[in-house]
Amino acid sequence: MLGRRIKAALSFISALSVLATSASAHKLFDFKGGSLSDSTTGTISKQCTGLAALDPKPGEIVKHDFERRECGPKDVFIEISYCGMCHSDYHTIKGEWGWPGGYPLVVGHEITGIVAEVGSEVSKFKVGDRVGVGCFVESCRECESCKTEKVQYCYQGCIQTYNFKHPTDKVNEITMGGYSTSITVDQDFVLKIPKEMSMDTGAPLLCAGITMWSPLVHFGVRKGRKKVGIVGFGGLGHMGVKLAKAMGNEVTVFSTSPSKQAAAEALGADFVVSKDEEAMKSLALSFDLIIDTASAPHPISGYLALLKPECTFCMVGASPEPFTDVGPFNVLANRLSLAGSLVGGIKETQEMLNFCGKHGIEADIELIPASQVNAAMEALGKYTGSTFRHVIDIKNTLSTDTQVEPL
């Protein structure tokens, strides 16, 4: 079993490292003998307008007209209303994660919209439905992970919503994300947006929400009455606080920014400035779970000292640099687990959306017009200290006539 897990991890890393940039590039995924949906075999296309990065330096985004494939039998064609802006978008278009991108590149995987058309075999959705699309649009469907609703850990590497070769899409060289007016997706990777949820404030849940929900559930705090630490209080962190509190847990936010204290406390969390050594020492051996959302490089050894024995420090922020301050004895002494978590599968994402709809949980956002996408993207890269998520108003501000403000 360990060998299979290692093979799966290496497969995913390999997939990320060989992203195709031209028709002659390597094919990312080999689904020989698999049960991959045949819904995308057509070459007929629909016109679409997007916001695309042309190259990683400087990573400027411009209006870009391209095509989406027509609906196959199992496809859903969605007119996009809103798309959240994730740190992954920034890292990808800037080339900070060390693998090449295919340009022009349209990012975005926090997508909400309205179903405009369905394929002849679609049974889960109808025209007019409020829907969402998150980080994945296909997988092998045959491995253990896929069969157990953990598509994000597909042994062959799941196909992400942008910057990945799709094995049967004949229209685009790579998948193109939600900074665009429409998208065509297999019904099995489309989610229902609860009627209680707003489409704009609900969009970030498709990545930020499920990224926090999955480890909270997996590491045993779903039933509440646990002490949870959240490192960082941005787009991910504030969602983690809302979810963990709604589950009935005691929550503490750790941040280097004292200015975020009022916002964290308004959500019912305690607040600690992580540079305050005395405050950190006073919390030693007291947490059941700490989730690290920070995407900027930072030390983590101090947080391990705050965990109870046999508890977990889980990383969900994707720093472009490795952690260098942790050695064996940081984890051996108290049998600590150092873990990571990658968003979540389709089933658990729908469970998260339903939970948020029931409890009135939505993201704190700043809604921006498509014309301001460059300024918002640069703010992401500067770690400006905001606790909200930028969301692009696609339906009202993106068209063939849109003038995007330059960097």
Secondary structure, DSSP 4 states (H G I P E B T S, - for coil): -HHHHHHHHHHHHHHHHT---STTSPPS---TT-----TT----EEEEEEEEE--TTT--EEEEEEEEEPP-TTEEEEEEEEEE--HHHHHHHTTTTSS---SSB-----EEEEEEEE-TT--S--TT-EEEE-SEEE--S-SHHHHTT-GGG-TT--EESSSS--SS-SS-SS---SSBSEEEEEGGG-EEPPTTS-HHHHGGGGTHHHHHHHHHHHTT-TTS--EEEEE--SHHHHHHHHHHHHTT-EEEEEES-GGGHHHHHHTT-EEEETT-HHHHHTTTT-EEEEEE---S----HHHHTTEEEEEEEEE-S--SS---S--HHHHHTTT-EEEE-----HHHHHHHHHHHHHHT----EEEEEGGGHHHHHHHHHTT----SEEEEEHHHH-STT--PPP-
